[in-house]
Amino acid sequence: MAGIELKDWKEQIRDPKIECMSRDEMTALQSERLISQVKNVYDNVAFYRKKMDDLGVLPGDIKGIEDIYKLPFTTKEDLRDNYPFGLLAVPQDKIVRVQGTSGTTGKLTLASYTQKDVEVWGECVARALTMAGLDASDRIHICYGYGLFTGGLGLDFGARALGAMAIPMSSGNTKRQLMCMEDFGATAFACTPSYAMYLAEAAQEAGVIDRLQIKASINGAEPWTDEMRKKIESILHINTFDIYGLCEITGPGVAMDCIHHKGLHVYEDYFYPEVLNPADQTPCKDGETGELVFTTLAKEGMPLLRYRTKDLTSIEHAACECGRTLPRIQKFTGRTDDMKVIRGVNVFPTQVETALFSMGGGVAPHYMLIVDRENNLDVLTVMVEVDEKYFSDEIRKLDELKNRVGAVLKQALGVSVRVKLVEPKTIQRSEGKAKRVIDNREM
C-alpha cells in the first residue's frame, strides 16, 4: 500500500486544454461566459434585474471579466429570502435536482440544477479525482453523507464521470466502513477531514491498515490544517487531498489541491474567484488574505453573481509545479462567521489545531472551544484530549502539561485561555462536519 508517486504526477491532468490554458485564453473564455451570464440573469431573474437597476448597471456595461466589480454581490441571506425557487433562471420543469445545506435550523440554503449543471459538476469532480491520481480503474469509497448535502452525491457524480467504481457508503458505522473498504478493494475514500482522522485511528486500532488498498483520500467540507493532513497520511501511508466546494456554487469540485499541496486549484472556467478585503470589498493582491467570492460563469439553473462565501483565504495566480495554470487558493484560515472575538482578539479553530499539532506526542488533535461570558468578560476554555498516561501518573505531570498547553495556545492565539485536559475519546467524534466551537454567549 502506497500513495501516488510524484514522478508520475504531470500525467494526472484530465483536461490540459483548460487546466493548462494561458492567462490570455482563460480571460477571453471567462469574459465570453460572464457577458452571456449577466444578460441571462438580467433577463430571467427578477432579483438580479432589480439589483443591477439599483446600481445603474445594464448588461451592455459588462464588456469582459475586468468589469465584474460593477456587478452586485449575493449573500446567503439573499438565497434564504428567495427560498426555494426565487433565483431560478430557467423554468422549474428544467430543474432535475435540488441540493441543500446541512444546516438543521431555519430555511435551507437550496441550490437547483439543470441536467447540464449536474454534468458540469460531475466533470469538475472528475478533474479533482484525476488530480488525486485516480482513474477508471479505481474504486472510490464515499463516506460523505448522501441526501441534500452535496458531499456524497457530488463525489458519486465525479466517480461516474471518471468511469470509476463508486462505493456509496454514506456516513456512520465505522466498523462497517472499514470492513467494506477491505472487502471491496477500495483504492480511495472521500469524507470530511475530521472523519478521515477518525477512520485512520479506528483502522490503526483494529490492526487492518496493512489489509487495505487505499492510496488516496479526498477530504473537504470543513477547514483543516497541514498538520492534520500529515497525521492522516502517516497513519494510513496514503496521499490526502483537500477538495473544496459549496452547495450554493455547485458542491465539491470547485477547487482541489494537487500533490504539491501549495494551494487548491480553482476551476475558473466555471467558477470565477475573487479575494476581497471583507471591510471595503476591494481586491486583495496575491498572497493577501480576504474573503473568497465566486461568480458561476456557466451555471444554468441557479446562477450566482459575486457570491460572498465568508471563507477567508488568499489567491496565487502563478503557474504550479504540476503544470496547471489555474489559480490557487490557500487552505482556509476559517470563515468570517467561524471567527470568535475573544476580548478583542480574532480566534479561529484552525489556530488551535495547528498549535496542538506543534506540541508533538501526548497531545491529541481532538479539541473543543467553549466560549462563555463571566462578569462581562469573555472566557475561552479549550478542551484537549491527552494521552491516558497523564491520568495514571502523579498530578504534578498533568498540571505541568496543562500549563504547557496553556502557554502554547496563548502564544498562538494572542489571548489567555483556560485549558481542560481530558482522556482519549472523551470528545465526541464527528462523522460529518466537526463541531469545534460552543459559544454560550449566543444562547
Long-range contacts (C-beta under 8 A, 24 or more apart in sequence): 1-209, 1-210, 1-212, 1-213, 1-214, 1-215, 1-237, 1-238, 2-215, 2-237, 2-238, 3-215, 3-216, 3-233, 3-237, 3-238, 3-239, 4-132, 4-133, 4-215, 4-216, 4-239, 4-259, 6-259, 8-133, 9-133, 9-258, 9-259, 9-322, 10-322, 10-323, 12-130, 12-131, 12-132, 12-133, 12-258, 12-259, 12-322, 13-130, 13-131, 13-322, 13-323, 13-324, 14-126, 14-127, 14-130, 14-131, 15-127, 16-323, 18-267, 18-269, 19-127, 19-265, 19-323, 19-324, 19-325, 19-326, 20-323, 20-324, 20-325, 21-269, 21-325, 22-325, 23-317, 23-325, 26-268, 26-269, 26-325, 27-64, 27-65, 29-269, 30-65, 30-268, 30-269, 30-272, 30-297, 31-63, 31-64, 31-65, 31-66, 33-269, 33-297, 33-298, 34-62, 34-64, 34-65, 34-67, 34-68, 34-272, 34-295, 34-297, 35-59, 35-62, 35-63, 35-64, 37-295, 37-296, 37-297, 37-298, 37-299, 37-303, 37-305, 38-62, 38-71, 38-305, 40-89, 40-303, 41-89, 41-303, 41-305, 44-88, 44-89, 44-90, 45-87, 45-88, 45-89, 45-303, 46-86, 47-78, 47-82, 47-86, 47-87, 48-72, 48-305, 65-272, 68-272, 68-274, 68-295, 68-306, 69-283, 71-295, 71-305, 71-306, 72-305, 72-306, 73-281, 73-293, 73-305, 73-306, 73-307, 73-308, 74-304, 74-305, 74-306, 74-307, 74-308, 75-307, 75-308, 76-109, 76-248, 76-308, 76-310, 79-109, 79-110, 79-248, 80-106, 80-107, 80-109, 83-107, 83-108, 83-109, 83-110, 84-108, 84-110, 85-110, 85-112, 87-302, 87-304, 88-112, 88-301, 88-302, 89-300, 89-301, 89-302, 89-303, 90-114, 90-300, 90-301, 94-300, 94-301, 95-301, 98-148, 99-148, 99-149, 99-150, 99-153, 99-247, 99-251, 100-148, 100-149, 100-247, 101-148, 101-149, 101-247, 102-145, 102-148, 102-149, 102-432, 102-433, 108-148, 109-247, 109-248, 111-150, 111-247, 111-248, 111-250, 111-251, 111-301, 111-302, 112-301, 112-302, 113-301, 113-302, 114-300, 114-301, 116-300, 117-250, 117-299, 117-300, 117-301, 118-157, 119-161, 120-250, 120-270, 120-298, 120-299, 121-154, 121-157, 121-158, 121-250, 121-251, 121-253, 122-157, 122-158, 122-160, 122-161, 123-161, 124-158, 124-250, 124-253, 124-254, 124-267, 124-270, 125-154, 125-155, 125-157, 125-158, 125-159, 125-161, 125-243, 125-252, 125-253, 126-158, 126-159, 126-161, 126-162, 127-253, 127-256, 127-267, 128-158, 128-218, 128-241, 128-243, 128-252, 128-253, 128-256, 129-158, 129-159, 129-162, 129-164, 129-188, 129-218, 130-162, 131-241, 131-256, 131-257, 131-258, 131-265, 132-188, 132-216, 132-218, 132-239, 132-241, 132-256, 133-215, 133-216, 133-239, 133-259, 134-162, 134-164, 134-187, 134-188, 134-216, 135-162, 135-163, 135-164, 136-162, 136-163, 136-164, 137-164, 138-162, 138-164, 138-165, 138-187, 138-188, 139-164, 139-165, 139-167, 139-184, 139-185, 139-186, 139-187, 139-188, 140-164, 140-165, 140-166, 140-167, 140-186, 140-187, 140-188, 140-189, 140-190, 141-167, 141-169, 141-177, 141-180, 141-181, 141-184, 141-186, 141-188, 141-189, 141-190, 141-214, 142-166, 142-167, 142-168, 142-169, 142-170, 142-189, 142-190, 142-191, 143-169, 143-170, 143-171, 143-177, 143-189, 143-190, 143-191, 143-195, 143-199, 143-431, 144-170, 144-171, 144-190, 144-191, 144-192, 144-221, 144-252, 145-170, 145-171, 145-431, 145-432, 146-170, 149-247, 149-432, 150-245, 150-246, 150-247, 150-250, 150-251, 150-252, 151-190, 151-191, 151-192, 151-220, 151-221, 151-251, 151-252, 153-251, 154-245, 154-250, 154-251, 154-252, 154-253, 155-190, 155-218, 155-252, 158-252, 158-253, 171-195, 171-431, 171-432, 172-431, 174-198, 174-199, 174-202, 174-431, 175-202, 175-206, 178-202, 178-203, 178-206, 178-208, 178-212, 181-212, 181-214, 182-208, 182-211, 182-212, 185-213, 186-212, 186-213, 186-214, 187-213, 187-214, 187-215, 187-216, 188-214, 188-215, 188-216, 188-217, 188-218, 189-214, 189-217, 189-218, 190-217, 190-218, 190-219, 190-243, 191-217, 191-219, 191-431, 192-219, 192-220, 192-221, 192-222, 192-430, 192-431, 192-432, 192-433, 192-434, 193-219, 193-220, 193-222, 193-224, 193-228, 193-229, 193-232, 193-240, 193-242, 194-222, 194-224, 194-429, 194-430, 194-433, 194-434, 195-429, 195-430, 195-431, 195-432, 196-232, 196-240, 197-228, 197-231, 197-232, 197-365, 198-429, 198-430, 198-431, 200-231, 200-232, 200-235, 200-236, 201-235, 203-235, 203-236, 204-235, 209-235, 209-236, 209-237, 212-236, 214-238, 215-239, 216-240, 216-241, 217-241, 218-243, 218-256, 219-243, 220-244, 220-245, 220-252, 220-256, 221-252, 221-432, 221-433, 222-433, 222-434, 223-331, 223-332, 223-333, 223-334, 223-335, 223-338, 223-348, 223-349, 223-350, 224-331, 224-350, 224-353, 225-331, 225-350, 225-353, 225-354, 225-357, 226-261, 226-331, 227-353, 227-354, 227-357, 227-358, 227-365, 228-353, 228-357, 228-365, 229-261, 231-357, 231-365, 242-331, 244-329, 246-309, 246-311, 248-304, 248-307, 248-309, 249-294, 249-296, 249-304, 249-307, 249-309, 250-296, 250-299, 254-294, 255-329, 257-328, 258-320, 258-322, 258-324, 259-322, 260-320, 260-321, 260-322, 262-316, 262-320, 262-321, 262-328, 263-316, 263-320, 263-328, 263-329, 263-330, 263-331, 264-328, 264-329, 264-330, 264-331, 265-320, 265-324, 265-326, 265-327, 265-328, 266-315, 266-326, 266-327, 266-328, 266-329, 267-326, 268-326, 268-327, 269-297, 269-298, 270-296, 270-297, 270-298, 270-299, 271-295, 271-296, 271-297, 272-297, 273-315, 273-327, 273-329, 274-306, 275-313, 275-314, 275-315, 275-329, 278-312, 278-336, 284-314, 284-315, 286-314, 286-315, 286-316, 286-317, 286-318, 287-314, 287-316, 288-314, 289-313, 289-314, 289-333, 290-314, 291-336, 292-329, 309-335, 310-335, 310-336, 310-337, 311-335, 311-336, 312-336, 312-339, 338-437, 340-369, 340-371, 340-380, 340-437, 340-439, 341-378, 342-371, 342-378, 342-380, 342-413, 342-415, 343-377, 343-378, 343-415, 345-413, 345-414, 345-415, 347-380, 347-413, 347-415, 349-436, 349-437, 351-412, 351-413, 352-382, 352-409, 352-412, 352-413, 352-436, 354-412, 355-408, 355-409, 355-411, 355-412, 355-413, 356-384, 356-405, 356-408, 358-408, 359-404, 359-405, 359-408, 361-387, 362-386, 362-387, 362-389, 362-390, 362-401, 363-387, 363-401, 363-405, 364-424, 366-427, 366-429, 367-427, 367-436, 368-427, 368-435, 368-436, 368-437, 368-438, 369-436, 369-437, 369-438, 370-437, 370-438, 370-440, 371-437, 371-438, 371-439, 371-440, 371-441, 372-440, 372-441, 373-440, 373-441, 378-441, 379-418, 380-413, 380-415, 380-417, 380-418, 381-417, 381-418, 381-419, 381-420, 382-409, 382-417, 382-418, 382-419, 382-420, 383-420, 383-422, 383-426, 383-427, 384-419, 384-420, 384-421, 384-422, 385-421, 385-422, 385-423, 385-424, 385-425, 385-426, 385-427, 386-421, 386-422, 386-423, 386-424, 387-424, 388-423, 388-424, 390-421, 391-423
